[in-house]
Amino acid sequence: MKYQSPRWLPGGHLQTIYPALWIPKPDVNFRRERWTTPDDDFIDIDFVDGQAGKPMVVLFHGLEGSSGSHYARALMAAIQARGWSGAIPHFRGCSGELNQAPRFYHSGDSHEINWILRRLKTQQNQQNQQNQQNQQHAEPAFFAAGVSLGGNALLRWLGESQHQAEIVNAACAISAPLDLAQGGASLSSGFNMLYTRMFLKTLKPKCLQKLDQFPGLFDRNRLLEAKNLYDFDNVVTAPLHGYLDTDDYWYRASARHVLQDITLPTLVLNAKNDPFLPGQYLPQTAASCVTLEYPQHGGHVGFASGHAPGSLTWLPEKILHFFDQAL
């Protein structure tokens, strides 16, 4: 399934912005659960309930994304149509309500990924055991996908956990910022500042609320003065999550360092014209079980297809095709 961009949608910026804003998103029936985290915070997870014995797909969203993001709704609609189960865990503060702990979320959040996936897998096993009392079901497959920041964090978990990650049958990372330093530099100049301003427009108000919860947690004036993600991560993300500064965070959290350590079938899909990470910085080597697929076009989590006004179906079909092959 090679990606071919529509002729009516040229260039990485249009291929990024148009699918996110103007292609209609499918309706999905979600059921929400709130979980208490090991540090007495909470996360919200939106579920698609499928048929007994069918696979489950867990999707980790991108920076400031949610179950309402265009790629999330498109994938969950495809999963729902198959009768599979789906889950979209919201990173802390992304479900519509500010979280209660001092921390937020970040691109290297592998410990959070680990806790979420293991609990979801335990739930799946328990449900399967209950179903087996009525009729026999083989253990259903368990898949994980991540988009942008969520894709990078998922890859970090896969590489750091190695064989212990094999509770997952296969994984996909879509438009992950595999080299955070190069991606951050790309988002700090020219037209790409549009994306930076979009992120900061929601991140800064959350951080001001966080300062109301925890006065003095970080420097309010430096937060307000932050003009790009480098400045923001220096003030907020790095110190709140155990990094020395932005440079330390961007280096240590980049997924490119662990691609050789992954031990299960994994698709890494990045368009070469992705404004968030230009093609010349995409890694060229990975473990033998990792498929690096870098189409020329697609933008950042765009991959629109068909005649105008376009469709969001190509990316879900690509992900599910990879999972089908893993089965």
C-alpha positions in Angstrom: 0.0 0.0 0.0 2.1 2.9 -1.2 0.9 6.4 -0.6 0.1 8.6 -3.6 -0.9 12.2 -2.8 -3.8 13.7 -4.6 -2.9 16.1 -7.4 -5.3 18.7 -6.0 -3.4 18.8 -2.6 0.3 19.7 -3.3 3.0 20.4 -0.8 3.8 19.3 2.8 1.9 22.2 4.5 -1.4 21.7 2.6 -1.1 18.0 3.1 -0.7 18.6 6.9 -3.3 21.4 7.4 -6.1 20.4 5.1 -6.8 16.9 6.4 -6.7 18.2 10.0 -9.1 21.1 9.4 -11.3 20.4 6.4 -11.8 16.7 5.7 -14.9 15.6 7.6 -14.1 13.3 10.6 -16.2 10.1 11.0 -18.5 9.7 14.0 -17.3 7.2 16.6 -19.1 5.9 19.7 -16.6 6.2 22.6 -17.0 5.0 26.1 -14.7 6.9 28.7 -13.0 5.4 31.7 -11.0 7.4 34.2 -8.0 5.7 35.7 -6.0 6.7 38.8 -2.3 6.7 38.1 0.4 5.2 40.3 1.2 8.8 41.5 -2.4 9.5 42.4 -3.2 11.6 39.3 -5.6 10.5 36.6 -5.9 9.8 32.9 -9.0 9.4 30.8 -9.2 6.7 28.2 -11.8 6.6 25.4 -12.8 3.1 24.3 -14.4 1.5 21.3 -16.0 -1.7 22.5 -15.6 -4.5 19.9 -16.6 -8.1 19.7 -15.3 -10.8 22.0 -12.1 -12.4 20.8 -11.3 -9.7 18.3 -8.1 -7.7 18.4 -7.6 -4.4 20.3 -5.7 -1.4 18.9 -4.3 1.2 21.4 -3.6 4.7 19.9 -1.4 7.3 21.5 -2.2 10.8 20.2 0.2 13.6 19.4 1.1 16.9 21.1 -2.2 18.5 22.3 -4.2 15.8 20.5 -7.1 13.8 21.8 -9.7 11.2 20.7 -11.2 14.0 18.7 -8.2 14.4 16.5 -8.8 13.6 12.8 -6.4 10.7 12.7 -7.8 9.2 15.9 -11.4 9.4 14.7 -10.5 7.9 11.3 -8.6 5.0 12.9 -11.2 4.2 15.5 -14.0 4.3 12.9 -12.1 1.7 10.8 -11.6 -0.4 13.9 -15.3 -0.1 14.9 -16.3 -1.2 11.4 -14.2 -4.4 11.8 -15.7 -5.2 15.2 -12.4 -4.7 16.9 -11.8 -3.0 20.1 -9.9 0.3 20.4 -8.5 2.6 23.1 -7.2 6.1 23.1 -5.4 7.0 26.3 -5.2 10.8 26.8 -1.9 12.1 27.9 -2.2 14.1 31.1 -4.2 17.2 30.7 -5.4 16.4 27.1 -8.9 15.0 27.9 -10.6 18.3 28.6 -9.7 18.6 32.3 -6.3 19.6 33.8 -4.5 16.8 35.6 -3.7 17.1 39.3 0.0 16.3 39.5 2.8 18.7 38.8 3.9 16.9 35.7 2.4 16.9 32.2 3.5 14.6 29.3 6.4 14.5 26.9 7.9 12.8 23.9 9.9 10.3 25.9 7.1 9.2 28.2 7.9 5.5 28.0 7.0 4.8 31.7 3.5 6.1 31.2 3.2 4.1 27.9 4.4 1.0 29.8 1.8 1.4 32.6 -1.1 2.1 30.3 -0.3 -0.8 27.9 0.2 -3.4 30.6 -3.0 -2.4 32.3 -4.9 -2.5 29.0 -3.4 -5.9 28.3 -4.5 -7.2 31.7 -8.0 -6.0 31.1 -8.1 -7.7 27.7 -6.9 -10.9 29.2 -9.5 -10.8 32.0 -12.3 -10.1 29.5 -11.1 -13.0 27.3 -11.1 -15.3 30.3 -14.7 -14.3 31.1 -15.7 -14.9 27.5 -14.1 -18.4 27.5 -16.6 -19.4 30.2 -19.3 -19.2 27.6 -17.4 -20.2 24.4 -13.8 -20.8 23.4 -11.7 -17.8 22.2 -8.1 -17.8 21.4 -6.1 -15.0 23.0 -6.9 -11.9 20.9 -4.2 -9.8 19.3 -3.0 -6.6 21.0 -1.7 -3.8 18.8 -0.3 -0.3 19.6 0.0 2.8 17.4 1.3 6.2 18.1 1.0 9.5 16.2 3.6 12.3 16.3 4.7 12.8 19.9 2.7 9.6 20.8 4.6 7.7 18.1 8.0 8.8 19.5 7.0 7.9 23.0 5.8 4.5 21.8 9.0 3.8 20.0 11.0 4.8 23.1 9.0 2.2 25.1 9.5 -0.5 22.4 13.3 0.1 22.3 13.8 0.4 26.0 11.6 -2.6 26.9 12.9 -4.8 24.1 11.5 -8.4 24.6 9.4 -7.2 27.6 7.4 -5.1 25.1 6.2 -8.3 23.4 2.8 -8.1 25.1 2.2 -6.1 21.9 1.9 -8.2 18.7 2.9 -5.3 16.4 3.2 -1.5 16.5 3.0 1.5 14.2 4.5 4.9 14.6 3.1 7.6 12.3 4.9 11.0 11.7 7.0 10.5 14.9 9.6 13.3 15.5 12.4 10.7 15.6 15.0 13.4 16.0 13.6 15.9 18.3 16.4 18.4 17.9 16.1 18.6 14.2 12.3 18.7 14.4 12.4 21.4 17.0 14.7 23.5 14.8 12.4 23.0 11.9 9.4 24.3 13.9 11.3 27.4 15.0 11.5 29.3 11.8 9.6 30.5 8.7 6.1 29.2 7.9 6.5 26.4 10.5 6.1 28.9 13.3 2.4 28.6 12.5 2.4 25.2 14.0 4.5 26.4 17.0 2.1 29.2 17.7 -0.8 26.7 17.5 0.8 24.4 20.1 1.7 27.3 22.4 -1.8 28.7 22.2 -3.1 25.7 24.2 0.0 24.8 26.2 0.5 28.2 27.8 -3.0 28.4 29.3 -2.6 24.9 30.7 0.7 25.9 32.3 -0.9 29.0 33.9 -3.5 26.8 35.4 -0.7 24.5 36.6 0.9 27.5 38.3 -2.4 28.1 40.1 -2.3 24.5 41.4 1.4 24.6 42.3 2.7 28.2 42.8 6.4 28.6 41.9 6.5 25.3 39.9 8.3 27.2 37.1 9.0 30.8 36.1 5.7 32.4 34.9 7.4 35.3 33.1 9.8 33.0 31.2 6.7 30.9 30.2 4.9 33.9 28.8 8.0 35.0 27.0 8.5 31.6 25.3 8.3 32.1 21.5 9.1 28.6 20.4 9.1 25.0 21.6 12.8 25.2 22.6 12.0 28.0 25.0 8.9 26.3 26.3 10.6 23.0 26.9 13.4 24.8 28.7 10.9 26.3 31.1 8.4 23.6 31.5 8.8 20.2 29.9 12.5 19.5 30.6 12.6 20.4 34.3 9.2 18.9 35.2 10.1 15.5 33.7 13.7 15.0 35.0 15.7 16.5 32.1 18.5 19.1 32.6 17.2 21.4 29.8 15.8 21.3 26.3 19.0 20.0 24.7 19.2 17.1 27.2 15.4 16.4 26.7 15.5 16.5 22.9 18.6 14.2 22.8 17.6 11.6 25.4 13.9 11.4 24.3 14.5 11.0 20.6 13.3 7.6 19.3 16.1 7.4 16.7 18.5 6.1 19.4 16.4 3.0 20.1 15.2 1.8 16.6 17.9 -0.9 16.6 16.7 -2.3 20.0 13.1 -3.0 19.0 12.2 -6.7 18.9 8.6 -6.9 17.5 7.1 -6.0 14.1 7.0 -2.3 13.9 6.1 0.2 11.1 7.7 3.6 11.1 5.9 5.8 8.6 7.1 9.3 7.9 6.5 11.5 4.9 9.7 13.1 3.5 7.8 16.4 3.1 6.6 16.4 6.8 7.2 20.0 8.0 7.8 18.7 11.5 10.8 16.6 10.5 12.4 17.2 7.1 13.2 14.0 5.2 17.0 14.4 5.3 16.9 13.8 9.1 15.0 10.5 8.9 17.0 7.5 10.2 18.1 5.0 7.6 18.8 2.0 9.8 16.8 0.0 12.4 16.3 -3.5 13.7 15.3 -6.1 11.1 11.8 -6.3 12.5 11.3 -2.6 11.9 10.0 -1.4 8.6 11.1 2.2 7.8 8.7 3.6 5.2 9.2 7.1 4.0 6.9 8.2 1.2 7.7 11.4 -0.7 4.4 13.0 0.3 1.8 13.0 3.0 2.7 15.9 5.3 2.5 15.6 9.0 -0.2 13.0 9.8 -2.0 14.0 6.7 -2.1 11.3 4.0 -5.3 12.5 2.4 -6.6 10.4 -0.5 -9.2 10.4 -3.2 -10.9 13.2 -5.1 -11.7 16.6 -3.4 -12.8 17.1 -0.7 -10.7 14.1 0.1 -10.8 11.2 2.5 -8.9 10.1 5.7 -9.2 6.4 5.0 -5.7 5.7 3.6 -3.8 5.9 6.9 -6.2 3.6 8.9 -6.1 1.1 6.1 -2.3 1.3 6.1 -2.1 0.7 9.8 -4.6 -2.1 9.9 -3.0 -3.8 6.8 0.3 -3.9 8.7 -1.4 -5.4 11.8 -3.2 -8.0 9.6 0.2 -9.0 8.2 1.5 -9.4 11.7 -1.3 -11.8 12.5 
